[in-house]
């Protein structure tokens, strides 16, 4: 059985909601340079999204080794919500 045939069998067994999610995912990764229109609201600029993702990744690992997340979170919550106590 080919990969296409196996995929079709899986798709036929999937619930409709899962199919919609899968369709959206496949559509987001399927790149057709010819199918993009210049002013289409539905077109997705993957390169811009990937650049944003790379910027986010650049922040990974920038915290000091002794960073206490729980302490910082508690301090920020106290600062933000102290007026409500």
DSSP file (Angstrom, degrees, kcal/mol; ACC not computed):
  #  RESIDUE AA STRUCTURE BP1 BP2  ACC     N-H-->O    O-->H-N    N-H-->O    O-->H-N    TCO  KAPPA ALPHA  PHI   PSI    X-CA   Y-CA   Z-CA
    1    1 A X              0   0    0      0, 0.0     2,-0.0     0, 0.0     0, 0.0   0.000 360.0 360.0 360.0 131.3    0.0    0.0    0.0
    2    2 A X     >  -     0   0    0      1,-0.1     4,-2.5     4,-0.0     5,-0.2  -0.255 360.0-108.6 -75.5 165.7    1.4    3.4   -1.0
    3    3 A X  H  > S+     0   0    0      1,-0.2     4,-2.4     2,-0.2     5,-0.2   0.887 120.8  53.5 -60.9 -39.5    1.8    6.3    1.4
    4    4 A X  H  > S+     0   0    0      2,-0.2     4,-2.3     1,-0.2    -1,-0.2   0.923 109.2  47.7 -62.6 -44.0   -1.0    8.1   -0.4
    5    5 A X  H  > S+     0   0    0      2,-0.2     4,-2.0     1,-0.2    -2,-0.2   0.907 112.0  49.5 -64.4 -41.7   -3.3    5.1    0.0
    6    6 A X  H  X S+     0   0    0     -4,-2.5     4,-2.2     1,-0.2    -1,-0.2   0.897 111.3  50.3 -63.1 -39.4   -2.5    4.8    3.7
    7    7 A X  H  X S+     0   0    0     -4,-2.4     4,-2.7     1,-0.2    -2,-0.2   0.907 108.3  51.7 -65.6 -41.8   -3.1    8.5    4.1
    8    8 A X  H  X S+     0   0    0     -4,-2.3     4,-2.1     2,-0.2    -1,-0.2   0.898 108.6  51.4 -62.4 -41.0   -6.5    8.3    2.4
    9    9 A X  H  X S+     0   0    0     -4,-2.0     4,-1.2     2,-0.2    -1,-0.2   0.933 111.6  47.3 -61.6 -45.9   -7.5    5.4    4.7
   10   10 A X  H  X S+     0   0    0     -4,-2.2     4,-1.1     1,-0.2     3,-0.5   0.914 111.0  51.5 -61.6 -43.0   -6.5    7.5    7.8
   11   11 A X  H  < S+     0   0    0     -4,-2.7     3,-0.4     1,-0.2    -1,-0.2   0.873 106.4  54.0 -63.0 -37.0   -8.4   10.5    6.5
   12   12 A X  H  < S+     0   0    0     -4,-2.1    -1,-0.2     1,-0.2    -2,-0.2   0.783 110.9  46.8 -68.2 -25.9  -11.5    8.5    5.9
   13   13 A X  H  < S+     0   0    0     -4,-1.2    -1,-0.2    -3,-0.5    -2,-0.2   0.628  92.5  99.3 -89.7 -14.5  -11.4    7.3    9.6
   14   14 A X  S  < S-     0   0    0     -4,-1.1     2,-0.1    -3,-0.4    -3,-0.0  -0.418  79.1-109.7 -76.3 146.3  -10.8   10.8   11.1
   15   15 A X     >  -     0   0    0     -2,-0.1     4,-1.9     1,-0.1     3,-0.3  -0.380  32.1-110.2 -68.7 155.8  -13.6   12.8   12.7
   16   16 A X  H  > S+     0   0    0      1,-0.2     4,-2.1     2,-0.2     5,-0.2   0.861 115.9  54.9 -57.7 -41.2  -14.6   16.0   10.8
   17   17 A X  H  > S+     0   0    0      1,-0.2     4,-1.9     2,-0.2    -1,-0.2   0.902 108.8  48.4 -62.8 -40.4  -13.1   18.4   13.4
   18   18 A X  H  > S+     0   0    0     -3,-0.3     4,-2.6     1,-0.2    -1,-0.2   0.875 108.5  54.9 -66.2 -36.6   -9.7   16.7   13.1
   19   19 A X  H  X S+     0   0    0     -4,-1.9     4,-2.8     2,-0.2    -2,-0.2   0.900 105.9  51.7 -63.1 -40.4   -9.9   16.9    9.4
   20   20 A X  H  X S+     0   0    0     -4,-2.1     4,-2.3     2,-0.2    -1,-0.2   0.919 111.8  46.4 -63.0 -43.1  -10.5   20.6    9.5
   21   21 A X  H  X S+     0   0    0     -4,-1.9     4,-2.2     2,-0.2    -2,-0.2   0.915 113.7  48.4 -64.6 -43.0   -7.4   21.1   11.8
   22   22 A X  H  X S+     0   0    0     -4,-2.6     4,-2.9     2,-0.2     5,-0.2   0.905 110.0  52.0 -64.0 -42.1   -5.3   18.9    9.6
   23   23 A X  H  X S+     0   0    0     -4,-2.8     4,-2.6     1,-0.2    -2,-0.2   0.926 109.8  49.0 -60.6 -45.4   -6.4   20.7    6.4
   24   24 A X  H  X S+     0   0    0     -4,-2.3     4,-1.8     2,-0.2    -1,-0.2   0.903 112.7  48.7 -61.5 -41.0   -5.5   24.1    8.0
   25   25 A X  H  X S+     0   0    0     -4,-2.2     4,-1.4     2,-0.2    -2,-0.2   0.947 112.6  46.3 -63.8 -48.9   -2.1   22.7    9.0
   26   26 A X  H  X S+     0   0    0     -4,-2.9     4,-1.6     1,-0.2     3,-0.3   0.906 112.0  51.9 -61.5 -41.2   -1.3   21.2    5.6
   27   27 A X  H  < S+     0   0    0     -4,-2.6    -1,-0.2    -5,-0.2    -2,-0.2   0.858 106.9  53.9 -63.7 -35.1   -2.5   24.4    3.9
   28   28 A X  H  < S+     0   0    0     -4,-1.8    -1,-0.2     1,-0.2    -2,-0.2   0.798 115.2  38.6 -72.1 -27.4   -0.2   26.5    6.1
   29   29 A X  H  < S+     0   0    0     -4,-1.4     2,-0.8    -3,-0.3    -1,-0.2   0.615  92.6  95.2 -97.3 -12.9    2.9   24.4    5.2
   30   30 A X     <  -     0   0    0     -4,-1.6     2,-0.6    -5,-0.2    -4,-0.0  -0.694  63.2-160.2 -82.5 113.1    2.1   23.9    1.5
   31   31 A X        +     0   0    0     -2,-0.8     2,-0.5    15,-0.0     3,-0.1  -0.849  20.1 169.8-103.5 121.1    4.0   26.7   -0.3
   32   32 A X    >>  -     0   0    0     -2,-0.6     3,-0.9     1,-0.1     4,-0.7  -0.908  13.5-169.1-124.6 100.8    2.9   27.7   -3.8
   33   33 A X  G >4 S+     0   0    0     -2,-0.5     3,-0.5     1,-0.2    -1,-0.1   0.837  88.9  52.5 -60.2 -31.0    4.7   30.8   -4.9
   34   34 A X  G 34 S+     0   0    0      1,-0.2    -1,-0.2    -3,-0.1    -3,-0.0   0.756 102.8  58.1 -75.3 -23.5    2.4   31.1   -8.0
   35   35 A X  G <4 S+     0   0    0     -3,-0.9     2,-0.3     2,-0.1    -1,-0.2   0.605  82.7  98.8 -86.3 -10.2   -0.8   30.9   -5.9
   36   36 A X    <<  -     0   0    0     -4,-0.7     2,-0.3    -3,-0.5     3,-0.0  -0.593  61.1-152.8 -77.6 133.6   -0.1   33.9   -3.7
   37   37 A X    >   -     0   0    0     -2,-0.3     3,-0.7     1,-0.1     6,-0.1  -0.788  20.2-122.9-102.5 153.5   -1.8   37.0   -4.7
   38   38 A X  T 3  S+     0   0    0     -2,-0.3    -1,-0.1     1,-0.2    -2,-0.0   0.844 107.0  24.8 -65.3 -34.9   -0.3   40.4   -3.9
   39   39 A X  T 3  S+     0   0    0     -3,-0.0     2,-0.3     3,-0.0    -1,-0.2   0.170  84.6 134.0-118.9  17.3   -3.3   41.7   -2.0
   40   40 A X    X   -     0   0    0     -3,-0.7     3,-0.6     1,-0.2    -3,-0.0  -0.526  45.3-153.3 -73.3 131.1   -5.1   38.6   -0.8
   41   41 A X  T 3  S+     0   0    0     -2,-0.3    -1,-0.2     1,-0.2     0, 0.0   0.752  95.4  55.4 -71.8 -23.8   -6.1   38.7    2.8
   42   42 A X  T 3  S+     0   0    0      2,-0.1    -1,-0.2    -3,-0.0     2,-0.1   0.577  82.5 106.4 -87.2 -10.0   -5.9   34.9    3.0
   43   43 A X    <   -     0   0    0     -3,-0.6     2,-0.5    -6,-0.1    -7,-0.0  -0.445  60.5-145.9 -73.5 145.8   -2.3   34.7    1.8
   44   44 A X        -     0   0    0     -2,-0.1     2,-1.2   -16,-0.0     3,-0.2  -0.946   5.4-145.8-116.0 126.2    0.2   33.8    4.5
   45   45 A X     >  -     0   0    0     -2,-0.5     4,-1.8     1,-0.2     3,-0.2  -0.753  19.4-179.3 -91.1  94.7    3.8   35.2    4.4
   46   46 A X  H  > S+     0   0    0     -2,-1.2     4,-3.0     1,-0.2     5,-0.2   0.865  76.8  58.7 -63.8 -38.4    5.7   32.3    5.8
   47   47 A X  H  > S+     0   0    0      1,-0.2     4,-2.1     2,-0.2    -1,-0.2   0.894 106.7  47.8 -62.7 -38.9    9.0   34.1    5.6
   48   48 A X  H  > S+     0   0    0     -3,-0.2     4,-1.9     2,-0.2    -1,-0.2   0.904 113.2  48.3 -66.9 -40.6    7.8   36.9    7.9
   49   49 A X  H  X S+     0   0    0     -4,-1.8     4,-2.1     1,-0.2    -2,-0.2   0.911 111.5  49.7 -64.5 -42.7    6.3   34.4   10.4
   50   50 A X  H  X S+     0   0    0     -4,-3.0     4,-2.4     2,-0.2    -2,-0.2   0.877 108.2  53.3 -65.9 -37.1    9.6   32.4   10.4
   51   51 A X  H  X S+     0   0    0     -4,-2.1     4,-2.0    -5,-0.2    -1,-0.2   0.913 109.0  49.4 -63.7 -41.4   11.6   35.5   11.0
   52   52 A X  H  X S+     0   0    0     -4,-1.9     4,-2.1     1,-0.2    -2,-0.2   0.893 110.1  51.3 -62.2 -39.9    9.4   36.3   14.0
   53   53 A X  H  X S+     0   0    0     -4,-2.1     4,-2.5     1,-0.2    -2,-0.2   0.899 107.7  52.1 -63.9 -40.8    9.9   32.8   15.2
   54   54 A X  H  X S+     0   0    0     -4,-2.4     4,-1.7     2,-0.2    -1,-0.2   0.886 107.3  52.8 -63.6 -38.0   13.7   33.2   14.9
   55   55 A X  H  X S+     0   0    0     -4,-2.0     4,-0.6     2,-0.2    -1,-0.2   0.935 110.1  47.9 -62.2 -45.2   13.5   36.4   16.9
   56   56 A X  H >< S+     0   0    0     -4,-2.1     3,-1.2     1,-0.2     4,-0.4   0.902 109.7  53.0 -61.1 -40.9   11.7   34.5   19.7
   57   57 A X  H >< S+     0   0    0     -4,-2.5     3,-1.5     1,-0.3    -1,-0.2   0.818  97.2  66.7 -64.1 -30.0   14.2   31.7   19.6
   58   58 A X  H 3< S+     0   0    0     -4,-1.7    -1,-0.3     1,-0.3    -2,-0.2   0.748  95.8  57.2 -65.2 -21.2   17.0   34.2   20.0
   59   59 A X  T X< S+     0   0    0     -3,-1.2     3,-1.5    -4,-0.6    -1,-0.3   0.623  81.5 111.8 -82.2 -12.9   15.7   34.9   23.5
   60   60 A X  T <  S+     0   0    0     -3,-1.5    -3,-0.0    -4,-0.4    -4,-0.0  -0.375  83.8  11.8 -64.6 134.3   16.0   31.2   24.5
   61   61 A X  T 3  S+     0   0    0     -2,-0.1    -1,-0.3     1,-0.1    -2,-0.1   0.638  88.7 119.0  78.2  14.5   18.6   30.6   27.1
   62   62 A X    <   +     0   0    0     -3,-1.5     2,-0.2     2,-0.1    -2,-0.1   0.491  47.7  97.4 -92.3  -2.2   19.2   34.3   28.0
   63   63 A X  S    S-     0   0    0     -4,-0.2     4,-0.0     1,-0.1     0, 0.0  -0.580  84.0-102.9 -83.6 147.8   18.2   33.9   31.7
   64   64 A X    >   -     0   0    0     -2,-0.2     3,-1.6     1,-0.1    -1,-0.1  -0.283  29.8-113.8 -65.0 156.8   20.9   33.5   34.3
   65   65 A X  T 3  S+     0   0    0      1,-0.3    -1,-0.1     3,-0.0    -2,-0.1   0.806 115.7  51.9 -62.6 -30.5   21.4   30.0   35.7
   66   66 A X  T 3  S+     0   0    0      2,-0.1    -1,-0.3     0, 0.0     2,-0.2   0.183  77.0 140.4 -94.4  18.2   20.1   31.1   39.2
   67   67 A X    <   -     0   0    0     -3,-1.6     2,-0.9     1,-0.1    -4,-0.0  -0.436  42.4-151.5 -65.1 126.8   16.9   32.6   37.9
   68   68 A X     >  -     0   0    0     -2,-0.2     4,-2.5     1,-0.2     5,-0.2  -0.832  12.8-175.4-104.7  96.6   14.0   31.9   40.2
   69   69 A X  H  > S+     0   0    0     -2,-0.9     4,-2.8     1,-0.2     5,-0.2   0.908  82.2  51.0 -58.6 -46.6   10.9   31.9   38.1
   70   70 A X  H  > S+     0   0    0      1,-0.2     4,-2.5     2,-0.2    -1,-0.2   0.912 111.2  48.0 -61.2 -44.2    8.5   31.4   41.0
   71   71 A X  H  > S+     0   0    0      2,-0.2     4,-2.4     1,-0.2    -1,-0.2   0.934 113.5  47.3 -61.8 -47.2   10.0   34.3   42.9
   72   72 A X  H  X S+     0   0    0     -4,-2.5     4,-2.4     1,-0.2    -2,-0.2   0.902 112.0  50.5 -62.2 -41.5    9.9   36.6   39.9
   73   73 A X  H  X S+     0   0    0     -4,-2.8     4,-2.4    -5,-0.2    -1,-0.2   0.924 110.6  48.7 -62.8 -45.0    6.3   35.6   39.2
   74   74 A X  H  X S+     0   0    0     -4,-2.5     4,-2.4    -5,-0.2    -2,-0.2   0.906 112.0  49.4 -61.8 -42.0    5.2   36.2   42.7
   75   75 A X  H  X S+     0   0    0     -4,-2.4     4,-2.4     2,-0.2    -2,-0.2   0.907 112.0  47.7 -64.3 -42.2    6.9   39.7   42.7
   76   76 A X  H  X S+     0   0    0     -4,-2.4     4,-2.5     2,-0.2    -2,-0.2   0.885 112.0  49.6 -67.9 -38.3    5.3   40.7   39.5
   77   77 A X  H  X S+     0   0    0     -4,-2.4     4,-3.0     2,-0.2    -2,-0.2   0.920 111.4  49.5 -64.6 -42.7    1.9   39.6   40.6
   78   78 A X  H  X S+     0   0    0     -4,-2.4     4,-1.3     1,-0.2    -2,-0.2   0.924 112.9  47.3 -61.6 -44.3    2.3   41.5   43.9
   79   79 A X  H  < S+     0   0    0     -4,-2.4     4,-0.3     1,-0.2    -2,-0.2   0.911 118.3  40.7 -63.3 -42.9    3.4   44.6   41.9
   80   80 A X  H  < S+     0   0    0     -4,-2.5     3,-0.2     1,-0.2    -2,-0.2   0.895 127.2  29.1 -75.0 -40.4    0.5   44.3   39.5
   81   81 A X  H >< S+     0   0    0     -4,-3.0     3,-1.6    -5,-0.2     4,-0.4   0.323  85.4 103.6-108.0   8.0   -2.3   43.3   41.8
   82   82 A X  G >< S+     0   0    0     -4,-1.3     3,-1.4     1,-0.3    -1,-0.2   0.847  76.8  61.3 -60.5 -34.1   -1.2   45.0   45.1
   83   83 A X  G 3  S+     0   0    0     -4,-0.3    -1,-0.3     1,-0.3    -2,-0.1   0.696  99.0  57.2 -67.4 -17.4   -3.8   47.8   44.7
   84   84 A X  G <         0   0    0     -3,-1.6    -1,-0.3     1,-0.2    -2,-0.2   0.551 360.0 360.0 -89.7  -7.7   -6.6   45.2   44.8
   85   85 A X    <         0   0    0     -3,-1.4    -1,-0.2    -4,-0.4    -2,-0.2   0.455 360.0 360.0 -87.7 360.0   -5.7   43.8   48.2
